[in-house]
Amino acid sequence: MVDDVLTIRVGHSPDPDDAFMFHALTQGLIDTPGRKYEHVLVDIDTLNQEAQQGHFEVSAVSIHSYPKISKEYALMNCGASMGEGYGPILISNREMTIEDAKSRVIAVPGKSTSSYLSLVLALGDVQVKEVPFDRIQPGVLSGEYDAGVIIHEGQLTWSNEGAFMIINLGVWWNSTTGLPLPLGGNVVRRDLGEETCKKISNDIKMSIEYSLSNPELALQDAIKWGRGIDEDTNEEFVRMYVNDRTIDYGREGREAVRLFLERGQEVGLVRSTFDARGMEFIGAEEQ
């Protein structure tokens, strides 16, 4: 800390929804007395690994990876990326049944991601290959991979590129549980102290609220990270993952997180000692 100003490094993904969410913070549009934010753009699988080292004061992480870092980081009640009846999609370059896919090698954007956990919950134990998220769709279309799980704006562009959907994991989860699919969240390092953690969480909540109330400039910022998408697709994708649920998980959203991690424990992909029912959400009026 220099001159009583705390510098907070925020690690988040180079994609439109995170850019939209953090727009007000990156542009200095909200007042954060005593706190200065620096933003570092890193893909989600790398963020999950970095969080295990405590690298950033604040980070976006996959919900699947949270139990590994729960002693060092607290999960905020804002910043959720949830699929409300949509989510990561398993695609191929030809028509393929779920049973066919189970016997193929599936490209995934990292075993630490929520998309990987949701894939295993839906299909069971499958053979996978970890591939950078932005190389999965091109790799599937070229035949390099038999099938792949796509995230980010690929969820909207896959059909235009000639891919075939095998299963929408968000639809599957919602039809199975009646809940949204929890994908990503924001965490804050506990060693900053409880009071500071709450202030940081509130700063991020204000940033989200600012962008939702003033979307035009935030969308212009967001589209820079959309990998060639047009304005309509950019806005559609952003509003899929930045909405009222992002401001506050809500009781249903918090239950979805707990159930998702409990299901992960059942298949051995979440540590058995993690207490999902005892989870705390920083900034939530009720837990």
DOZA-404571 format. One line per field, with one value per residue (C-alpha): residue number from 1; residue in three letters; x, y, z. Coordinates in nm, 4 decimals, always signed. Example, Ala and Ser with C-alpha at 12.3 -4.5 7.8 and 13.67 -1.06 7.14 Angstrom:
2
num = (1,2)
residuo = (ALA,SER)
u = (+1.2300,+1.3670)
v = (-0.4500,-0.1060)
w = (+0.7800,+0.7140)
This chain:
287
num = (1,2,3,4,5,6,7,8,9,10,11,12,13,14,15,16,17,18,19,20,21,22,23,24,25,26,27,28,29,30,31,32,33,34,35,36,37,38,39,40,41,42,43,44,45,46,47,48,49,50,51,52,53,54,55,56,57,58,59,60,61,62,63,64,65,66,67,68,69,70,71,72,73,74,75,76,77,78,79,80,81,82,83,84,85,86,87,88,89,90,91,92,93,94,95,96,97,98,99,100,101,102,103,104,105,106,107,108,109,110,111,112,113,114,115,116,117,118,119,120,121,122,123,124,125,126,127,128,129,130,131,132,133,134,135,136,137,138,139,140,141,142,143,144,145,146,147,148,149,150,151,152,153,154,155,156,157,158,159,160,161,162,163,164,165,166,167,168,169,170,171,172,173,174,175,176,177,178,179,180,181,182,183,184,185,186,187,188,189,190,191,192,193,194,195,196,197,198,199,200,201,202,203,204,205,206,207,208,209,210,211,212,213,214,215,216,217,218,219,220,221,222,223,224,225,226,227,228,229,230,231,232,233,234,235,236,237,238,239,240,241,242,243,244,245,246,247,248,249,250,251,252,253,254,255,256,257,258,259,260,261,262,263,264,265,266,267,268,269,270,271,272,273,274,275,276,277,278,279,280,281,282,283,284,285,286,287)
residuo = (MET,VAL,ASP,ASP,VAL,LEU,THR,ILE,ARG,VAL,GLY,HIS,SER,PRO,ASP,PRO,ASP,ASP,ALA,PHE,MET,PHE,HIS,ALA,LEU,THR,GLN,GLY,LEU,ILE,ASP,THR,PRO,GLY,ARG,LYS,TYR,GLU,HIS,VAL,LEU,VAL,ASP,ILE,ASP,THR,LEU,ASN,GLN,GLU,ALA,GLN,GLN,GLY,HIS,PHE,GLU,VAL,SER,ALA,VAL,SER,ILE,HIS,SER,TYR,PRO,LYS,ILE,SER,LYS,GLU,TYR,ALA,LEU,MET,ASN,CYS,GLY,ALA,SER,MET,GLY,GLU,GLY,TYR,GLY,PRO,ILE,LEU,ILE,SER,ASN,ARG,GLU,MET,THR,ILE,GLU,ASP,ALA,LYS,SER,ARG,VAL,ILE,ALA,VAL,PRO,GLY,LYS,SER,THR,SER,SER,TYR,LEU,SER,LEU,VAL,LEU,ALA,LEU,GLY,ASP,VAL,GLN,VAL,LYS,GLU,VAL,PRO,PHE,ASP,ARG,ILE,GLN,PRO,GLY,VAL,LEU,SER,GLY,GLU,TYR,ASP,ALA,GLY,VAL,ILE,ILE,HIS,GLU,GLY,GLN,LEU,THR,TRP,SER,ASN,GLU,GLY,ALA,PHE,MET,ILE,ILE,ASN,LEU,GLY,VAL,TRP,TRP,ASN,SER,THR,THR,GLY,LEU,PRO,LEU,PRO,LEU,GLY,GLY,ASN,VAL,VAL,ARG,ARG,ASP,LEU,GLY,GLU,GLU,THR,CYS,LYS,LYS,ILE,SER,ASN,ASP,ILE,LYS,MET,SER,ILE,GLU,TYR,SER,LEU,SER,ASN,PRO,GLU,LEU,ALA,LEU,GLN,ASP,ALA,ILE,LYS,TRP,GLY,ARG,GLY,ILE,ASP,GLU,ASP,THR,ASN,GLU,GLU,PHE,VAL,ARG,MET,TYR,VAL,ASN,ASP,ARG,THR,ILE,ASP,TYR,GLY,ARG,GLU,GLY,ARG,GLU,ALA,VAL,ARG,LEU,PHE,LEU,GLU,ARG,GLY,GLN,GLU,VAL,GLY,LEU,VAL,ARG,SER,THR,PHE,ASP,ALA,ARG,GLY,MET,GLU,PHE,ILE,GLY,ALA,GLU,GLU,GLN)
u = (+0.0000,+0.1361,-0.0107,-0.2960,-0.4129,-0.4527,-0.3739,-0.6003,-0.5110,-0.8173,-0.7659,-1.0442,-1.1087,-1.0592,-1.4236,-1.7179,-1.9109,-1.6147,-1.5176,-1.8742,-1.8855,-1.5610,-1.6031,-1.6763,-1.3781,-1.1337,-1.2483,-1.2539,-1.6241,-1.7083,-1.5559,-1.3437,-1.1764,-0.8499,-0.8638,-0.7052,-0.7785,-0.5437,-0.6890,-0.5026,-0.6631,-0.6045,-0.8017,-1.0210,-0.8194,-0.5054,-0.6988,-0.8030,-0.4395,-0.3183,-0.5773,-0.4231,-0.1060,-0.2973,-0.1611,-0.4420,-0.6246,-0.9450,-1.0068,-1.2751,-1.2687,-1.4686,-1.7159,-1.5765,-1.2327,-1.3507,-1.3199,-0.9464,-0.8979,-1.1748,-0.9330,-0.7501,-1.0379,-1.3967,-1.6650,-1.8461,-2.2229,-2.1816,-2.0123,-2.1816,-2.1859,-2.4857,-2.6608,-3.0334,-3.1355,-2.8299,-2.4571,-2.1536,-2.2315,-2.0807,-2.0371,-1.9014,-1.8534,-2.1169,-2.4310,-2.3363,-2.5399,-2.4510,-2.3646,-2.1283,-1.9637,-1.8994,-1.6599,-1.4693,-1.1969,-1.3600,-1.1724,-1.2376,-1.1153,-0.9426,-1.0311,-1.0553,-1.3513,-1.7188,-1.7847,-1.5704,-1.7520,-2.0903,-1.9757,-1.8829,-2.2064,-2.4044,-2.2063,-2.0121,-1.6400,-1.5206,-1.1836,-1.0864,-0.8057,-0.7379,-0.7299,-0.7276,-1.0906,-1.0531,-0.9009,-1.1775,-1.4376,-1.1853,-1.0293,-1.3635,-1.4623,-1.1293,-1.1611,-0.8627,-1.0942,-1.3963,-1.6027,-1.5500,-1.7086,-1.7392,-1.7745,-1.7885,-1.9433,-1.8982,-2.2250,-2.3967,-2.1870,-2.1387,-2.4339,-2.3258,-1.9847,-2.1263,-2.1004,-2.3573,-2.4808,-2.4652,-2.5913,-2.6385,-2.5067,-2.6978,-3.0263,-2.9397,-2.8593,-3.1703,-3.3978,-3.2356,-3.2336,-3.4646,-3.1749,-2.9371,-2.5976,-2.3241,-2.0186,-1.8017,-1.7722,-1.5534,-1.3339,-1.1419,-0.8382,-0.9234,-0.5926,-0.7101,-0.9423,-1.3177,-1.3985,-1.1812,-1.3236,-1.6734,-1.5695,-1.4092,-1.7172,-1.9325,-1.7033,-1.7506,-2.1244,-2.1377,-1.9359,-2.1856,-2.4815,-2.3193,-2.2760,-2.6289,-2.7621,-2.5285,-2.4880,-2.3851,-2.0251,-1.9798,-2.0923,-1.8465,-1.5728,-1.6982,-1.7066,-1.3297,-1.2966,-1.5609,-1.3295,-1.5026,-1.8655,-2.1114,-2.2834,-2.6082,-2.4251,-2.2070,-2.5079,-2.6919,-2.3938,-2.3270,-2.6892,-2.6837,-2.4178,-2.4440,-2.7872,-2.9693,-2.8137,-2.4705,-2.5578,-2.6841,-2.6803,-3.0120,-3.1247,-3.1764,-2.8322,-2.6591,-2.8448,-2.7297,-2.3660,-2.3995,-2.5753,-2.3283,-2.0348,-2.2136,-2.2725,-1.9029,-1.8211,-2.0396,-1.8305,-1.4986,-1.4138,-1.4588,-1.2745,-1.4924,-1.4022,-1.5476,-1.8594,-2.0844,-2.3751,-2.1561,-2.0375,-2.0328,-2.1091,-1.9415,-2.1956,-2.5062,-2.7725,-2.8704,-2.6665)
v = (+0.0000,+0.3399,+0.6711,+0.4760,+0.3557,-0.0185,-0.1502,-0.4426,-0.6599,-0.8101,-1.1152,-1.1812,-1.3344,-1.1530,-1.1870,-0.9493,-1.0266,-0.9682,-0.6527,-0.5255,-0.6155,-0.4373,-0.1427,+0.1166,+0.0060,+0.0006,+0.3465,+0.5004,+0.5812,+0.4990,+0.6272,+0.3709,+0.5699,+0.4154,+0.1437,+0.1435,-0.1382,-0.2910,-0.5378,-0.8398,-1.0372,-1.4127,-1.7132,-1.8867,-2.2078,-2.0049,-1.7885,-2.1041,-2.2136,-1.8653,-1.8526,-2.1616,-1.9528,-1.6538,-1.4400,-1.1823,-0.9968,-1.0439,-1.2990,-1.4452,-1.8229,-2.1256,-2.2342,-2.5856,-2.4686,-2.2732,-2.5535,-2.5739,-2.2091,-2.1604,-2.1281,-1.8388,-1.6742,-1.5809,-1.6014,-1.2742,-1.2568,-1.0509,-1.1284,-1.4589,-1.6043,-1.8350,-2.0140,-1.9543,-2.2525,-2.2164,-2.2661,-2.4435,-2.6504,-2.9792,-2.9630,-3.1736,-3.1160,-3.3741,-3.5155,-3.7177,-3.8661,-3.8348,-4.2049,-4.1526,-3.8617,-4.0704,-4.2886,-3.9981,-3.7641,-3.4366,-3.1046,-2.9054,-2.5596,-2.7052,-2.9646,-2.6869,-2.5267,-2.5568,-2.6581,-2.9693,-3.0596,-3.0109,-3.2322,-3.5145,-3.4745,-3.5038,-3.7733,-3.9564,-4.0289,-3.9343,-3.9021,-3.5375,-3.3202,-2.9783,-2.7112,-2.3277,-2.2205,-2.0170,-2.3142,-2.5633,-2.4617,-2.4248,-2.7561,-2.9359,-2.7874,-2.8875,-3.2433,-3.2096,-3.2989,-3.5300,-3.3027,-3.0058,-2.7979,-2.4336,-2.1405,-1.7602,-1.6165,-1.9474,-2.0453,-1.8078,-1.8508,-2.2283,-2.2931,-2.0197,-2.1840,-2.5200,-2.7080,-2.9521,-2.9416,-3.2651,-3.1255,-2.7864,-2.8428,-2.5472,-2.6846,-3.0298,-2.8951,-2.6785,-2.9640,-3.1915,-2.9546,-2.6645,-2.4297,-2.2103,-2.3573,-2.1856,-2.1301,-1.8476,-1.6234,-1.3535,-1.4212,-1.1920,-1.2875,-1.3332,-1.1951,-0.8449,-0.8578,-0.8974,-0.5265,-0.4659,-0.7751,-0.6347,-0.2945,-0.4577,-0.6706,-0.3581,-0.1780,-0.4610,-0.4688,-0.0941,-0.1510,-0.4132,-0.1891,+0.1048,-0.0934,-0.2296,+0.1239,+0.2759,-0.0068,+0.1771,+0.2625,-0.0622,-0.2606,-0.0689,-0.1731,-0.5320,-0.5920,-0.5442,-0.8883,-1.0621,-1.2187,-1.0733,-1.0838,-0.8155,-0.5677,-0.7659,-1.0869,-0.8967,-0.7514,-1.0839,-1.2634,-0.9948,-0.9930,-1.3728,-1.3523,-1.0021,-0.9423,-0.9222,-1.2559,-1.0962,-0.8217,-1.0757,-1.4555,-1.4674,-1.7616,-1.9774,-1.8929,-1.9714,-2.3038,-2.3801,-2.3269,-2.5547,-2.8292,-2.8089,-2.8598,-3.1396,-3.3170,-3.2649,-3.4398,-3.7337,-3.7897,-3.7302,-3.3986,-3.1813,-3.2548,-3.4509,-3.2341,-2.9171,-2.7965,-2.6708,-2.6115,-2.3933,-2.1671,-1.7934,-1.5412,-1.2072,-0.9245,-1.1429,-1.0248,-1.3876,-1.7010)
w = (+0.0000,-0.1021,+0.0227,+0.1810,-0.1614,-0.2007,-0.5483,-0.6351,-0.9311,-1.0953,-1.3136,-1.5603,-1.8996,-2.2325,-2.3338,-2.3794,-2.0613,-1.8285,-2.0203,-1.9810,-1.6122,-1.5244,-1.7658,-1.4985,-1.2905,-1.5829,-1.6950,-1.3471,-1.3709,-1.0102,-0.6889,-0.5014,-0.2226,-0.1075,-0.3738,-0.7181,-0.9644,-1.2203,-1.4702,-1.6047,-1.8878,-1.8738,-2.0041,-1.7473,-1.7123,-1.6390,-1.3909,-1.2073,-1.1827,-1.0821,-0.8039,-0.6464,-0.6085,-0.4680,-0.7503,-0.7813,-0.5064,-0.7075,-0.9789,-1.1958,-1.1524,-1.2531,-0.9861,-1.0320,-0.9188,-0.6142,-0.3525,-0.4251,-0.3257,-0.0688,+0.2236,+0.0555,-0.1324,-0.0549,-0.3232,-0.3884,-0.4129,-0.7316,-1.0615,-1.1349,-1.4848,-1.4934,-1.7738,-1.7382,-1.9506,-2.1745,-2.1356,-2.2803,-2.5885,-2.7012,-3.0794,-3.3639,-3.7364,-3.8280,-3.6731,-3.3674,-3.0837,-2.7178,-2.7161,-3.0100,-2.8302,-2.5206,-2.7190,-2.8797,-2.7608,-2.6583,-2.6569,-2.3390,-2.2278,-1.9207,-1.6573,-1.3990,-1.5758,-1.4927,-1.8524,-1.7970,-1.4752,-1.6410,-1.9312,-1.6950,-1.4994,-1.8224,-2.0071,-1.7383,-1.7514,-2.1003,-2.2688,-2.3110,-2.4412,-2.2877,-2.5589,-2.5399,-2.5530,-2.8741,-3.0612,-2.9862,-3.2431,-3.5310,-3.4284,-3.4318,-3.7674,-3.9232,-3.7908,-3.5572,-3.2687,-3.2852,-3.0616,-2.8326,-2.5600,-2.6619,-2.4230,-2.4535,-2.7717,-2.9563,-2.7887,-3.0325,-3.3472,-3.3758,-3.6086,-3.8514,-3.8740,-3.9792,-3.6498,-3.5104,-3.1516,-2.9558,-2.6248,-2.4626,-2.1113,-1.9692,-2.1012,-1.9648,-1.6173,-1.6023,-1.7128,-1.4530,-1.1550,-1.2396,-1.1568,-1.3584,-1.4419,-1.2348,-1.4517,-1.3186,-1.0163,-0.8657,-0.5647,-0.3300,-0.1241,+0.2425,+0.3725,+0.2753,+0.5744,+0.5950,+0.5805,+0.2732,+0.1039,+0.1498,+0.0099,-0.2959,-0.3534,-0.3375,-0.5851,-0.8343,-0.7743,-0.8492,-1.1677,-1.2859,-1.2006,-1.3825,-1.7044,-1.6919,-1.6433,-1.9081,-2.1595,-2.4767,-2.3865,-2.1953,-2.5006,-2.7187,-2.4775,-2.4651,-2.8411,-2.8624,-2.7026,-2.9114,-3.1716,-3.4774,-3.3628,-3.4743,-3.2421,-3.2121,-3.1208,-2.8764,-2.6965,-2.6944,-2.5431,-2.2822,-2.1675,-2.1401,-1.8712,-1.7198,-1.5695,-1.2369,-1.1368,-1.1822,-0.9352,-0.6815,-0.7124,-0.5322,-0.3216,-0.6309,-0.7679,-0.4388,-0.4233,-0.7792,-0.6775,-0.3760,-0.5711,-0.8619,-0.6268,-0.4403,-0.7705,-0.8406,-0.5150,-0.6179,-0.9329,-0.7583,-0.9257,-0.6152,-0.2904,-0.0507,+0.2503,+0.0987,+0.2811,+0.0023,+0.2416,+0.4622,+0.1805,+0.2437,-0.0315,+0.0459,+0.0191,+0.0430,+0.2893,+0.3376,+0.2777)
